[in-house]
Amino acid sequence: MTAVRTQQQRRDPRGGFTLIEVMVALMVVALIATIGVKGFRSVTKSNLREATAHFSGAIRYMFDRASITGKYQRLVIDLNEGRYWPEQSDDKFYAPNQAETVADQRKREEKEAEADEDEQKRQEKQRDLYNSSSSSSSAATSFDMSKLEIGDFHPKRARFAAFKEMALKPVKLKNLRIRSVYTPRLTDPVTSGRAYLYFYPLGQTEPAIITLSDESGESVYSLVVHPITGRVRIYNQEIRPNLGVRYDDEGNQVIQ
């Protein structure tokens, strides 16, 4: 009788799990999942802090480089691609006198690009006409007479080009995104397309607020750029611009 009872108490190895065993297994799975999610968030936040610090260093580097080289610098920020890279120009850069909308800025840039293209075509046409007339004349000289033509005055638009710099290479953010870029040149923050942060040879830049976040948008960091010192303060939150405040070309607040 004892042998039969012992055999009944033994669990058939082909049988299922008890309710307690199922609950314990679910608790273990939930615990592992929680630890994994927290670990992933911790890694993502660490990457965001590192990317923000690198971005801050890039801004400070461009600020110093403009003073050292005496050339106009700018940081191109592609919000759609999550990239930024440095550019410089030997030409003078003139910022608009009044704040523009993003749409107005893009329209102006398109018109300036078209004007540059038309001017280049006009100069090429004049050069071809001069060369053809010079080839048939025995008194031809090497001087380009087309340069003496008087036309309407248009301020030269600054042309920026990327440059190779070991200390600041183009950066592509991974699993992070640039949410917005604000400068007083624009009436509203840029949330798509490209934004620009300019640095001037006399040791000035633009007041700016650049906001970065992880892909979920839960972790947010803001970089606030001081126009006179180039100092960048980092906040572990989204800093929104005071759209009622305007600054002049020297970074001074304009009282309206």
C-alpha positions in Angstrom: 0.0 0.0 0.0 2.9 2.3 0.8 4.5 1.6 -2.5 1.4 2.5 -4.4 0.9 5.7 -2.6 4.6 6.6 -3.2 4.1 6.0 -6.9 1.0 8.2 -7.0 2.9 11.0 -5.3 5.6 11.0 -7.9 4.9 13.4 -10.7 4.8 12.1 -14.2 7.7 13.7 -16.1 5.4 14.1 -19.1 2.9 16.1 -17.1 2.5 19.9 -17.1 3.7 22.6 -14.7 1.9 23.5 -11.6 0.3 27.0 -11.2 3.0 28.0 -8.8 5.7 27.1 -11.2 4.1 29.0 -14.0 3.7 32.1 -11.8 7.4 31.9 -10.7 8.5 31.6 -14.4 6.4 34.6 -15.4 7.9 36.7 -12.5 11.4 35.8 -13.6 10.6 36.7 -17.2 9.1 40.0 -16.1 12.1 40.8 -13.9 14.5 40.1 -16.7 12.5 42.3 -19.1 12.4 45.1 -16.6 16.1 45.0 -16.1 16.7 44.9 -19.9 14.5 47.9 -20.5 16.2 49.9 -17.7 19.6 48.9 -19.0 18.6 50.0 -22.5 17.3 53.3 -21.3 20.4 53.8 -19.3 22.6 53.2 -22.3 20.5 55.4 -24.5 20.6 58.3 -22.0 24.4 57.8 -21.7 24.7 58.1 -25.5 22.5 61.2 -25.4 24.7 62.8 -22.7 27.9 62.0 -24.7 26.4 63.3 -28.0 25.3 66.5 -26.2 28.8 67.0 -24.7 30.4 66.5 -28.2 28.0 68.9 -29.8 28.8 71.5 -27.1 32.5 71.0 -27.8 32.0 71.4 -31.5 30.3 74.7 -31.0 33.0 76.0 -28.7 35.7 74.8 -31.2 34.0 76.7 -34.1 33.8 79.8 -31.9 37.5 79.7 -31.2 38.4 78.8 -34.8 36.5 81.9 -36.2 38.7 84.1 -34.0 41.9 82.4 -34.8 41.5 82.1 -38.6 39.7 85.4 -39.1 37.2 83.7 -41.3 33.4 83.2 -41.1 32.4 79.8 -39.8 29.1 78.0 -39.6 27.9 74.7 -38.3 25.4 73.0 -40.6 22.8 71.0 -38.8 20.7 68.6 -40.8 17.7 67.7 -38.6 16.2 65.1 -41.0 19.4 63.1 -41.2 20.6 63.8 -37.6 24.0 65.1 -38.8 26.1 68.2 -38.4 29.4 69.4 -39.9 31.6 72.5 -40.1 31.9 74.9 -43.1 33.8 78.2 -43.6 33.9 81.1 -46.0 36.4 83.7 -47.0 33.5 86.1 -47.9 31.7 88.3 -45.4 28.4 87.0 -44.2 25.6 89.5 -43.6 22.7 88.3 -41.5 19.2 89.6 -42.3 18.1 92.7 -40.5 14.8 91.3 -39.4 13.8 87.8 -38.2 12.5 85.6 -41.0 10.2 82.6 -41.0 11.7 79.3 -42.1 9.7 79.4 -45.3 10.9 83.0 -46.1 14.5 81.9 -45.4 14.3 79.0 -47.8 12.7 81.2 -50.5 15.4 83.8 -50.1 18.1 81.1 -50.3 16.5 79.7 -53.5 16.4 83.2 -55.0 20.0 83.9 -54.1 21.1 80.6 -55.6 19.2 81.4 -58.8 20.7 84.9 -58.9 24.2 83.4 -58.5 23.5 81.0 -61.3 22.2 83.7 -63.6 25.3 85.9 -62.8 27.6 83.1 -63.6 25.9 82.5 -66.9 26.1 86.2 -67.8 29.8 86.4 -67.0 30.5 83.3 -69.1 28.5 84.7 -72.0 30.4 88.0 -71.8 33.7 86.1 -71.7 32.8 84.1 -74.7 31.8 87.2 -76.7 35.0 88.9 -75.7 37.1 85.9 -76.6 35.5 85.6 -80.0 35.9 89.3 -80.7 39.5 89.2 -79.5 40.4 86.3 -81.7 39.4 88.2 -84.8 41.3 91.4 -83.7 45.0 91.8 -84.1 45.1 94.2 -81.2 43.8 91.6 -78.7 45.2 91.7 -75.2 45.0 89.3 -72.3 42.8 91.8 -70.3 39.2 90.8 -69.9 37.2 93.9 -71.0 34.0 92.4 -69.6 35.2 93.3 -66.1 34.8 97.0 -67.0 31.1 96.6 -67.6 29.0 98.6 -65.1 25.9 96.9 -63.8 23.6 97.0 -60.8 25.3 96.6 -57.5 24.5 93.4 -55.5 26.3 92.5 -52.3 28.3 89.4 -52.7 26.7 86.4 -51.1 29.0 84.5 -48.8 29.8 81.0 -50.1 30.5 78.4 -47.5 32.3 75.2 -48.1 33.1 72.2 -46.0 36.7 71.7 -44.8 38.7 68.9 -43.5 39.5 69.2 -39.8 40.8 66.4 -37.7 39.5 68.0 -34.5 36.0 68.3 -35.8 34.8 65.7 -38.3 31.2 65.4 -39.6 29.0 63.7 -37.0 26.1 61.3 -37.6 24.0 60.8 -34.5 23.0 57.1 -33.8 19.6 56.3 -32.3 19.2 60.0 -31.4 17.6 63.0 -33.1 17.9 66.7 -33.2 14.5 68.0 -32.3 14.9 71.7 -32.9 17.3 74.6 -33.5 16.5 78.2 -32.7 18.3 81.4 -33.4 16.9 85.0 -33.4 17.4 85.2 -37.2 14.2 83.1 -37.4 10.8 83.7 -36.0 10.3 80.0 -35.0 12.6 77.1 -34.2 13.7 74.9 -37.1 12.3 71.4 -36.7 13.1 69.9 -40.2 15.5 70.4 -43.0 18.8 72.3 -42.3 19.6 74.9 -39.8 22.8 77.0 -39.5 24.8 78.4 -36.6 27.2 81.2 -37.6 30.5 82.2 -36.0 32.1 85.6 -36.7 35.8 86.5 -36.8 35.5 89.1 -34.1 34.7 86.4 -31.6 30.9 86.3 -31.6 28.2 83.8 -32.5 24.4 83.7 -32.4 22.3 83.2 -29.4 21.0 79.7 -30.0 19.0 76.8 -28.4 19.6 73.3 -29.8 17.5 70.5 -28.5 18.4 66.8 -28.7 16.5 63.7 -27.6 16.4 59.9 -27.9 14.2 58.4 -30.5 11.3 58.0 -28.0 11.5 61.6 -26.9 11.6 60.6 -23.2 15.1 61.9 -22.6 15.8 65.5 -23.7 18.8 67.8 -23.5 19.1 71.4 -24.5 22.2 73.4 -25.4 22.0 77.1 -24.8 24.7 79.1 -26.7 25.9 82.5 -25.3 26.6 84.9 -28.3 29.5 86.8 -26.7 31.5 84.2 -24.9 30.6 81.1 -27.0 29.9 79.3 -23.8 27.4 76.5 -24.0 25.2 75.5 -21.0 23.6 72.1 -21.1 20.2 71.4 -19.5 18.6 68.1 -18.9 15.2 69.3 -20.2 13.7 71.2 -23.1 14.4 74.9 -23.0 12.0 76.9 -25.1 13.0 80.2 -26.6 11.3 83.4 -25.5 10.0 84.4 -28.9 9.2 87.9 -27.6 12.9 88.7 -27.2 15.0 89.8 -30.1 18.8 90.4 -30.4 20.9 92.6 -32.7 24.0 91.6 -34.7 26.1 92.0 -31.6 24.0 89.8 -29.5 22.4 92.6 -27.5 18.7 92.4 -26.6 16.5 94.7 -28.7 13.8 96.4 -26.8 10.7 96.7 -29.0 
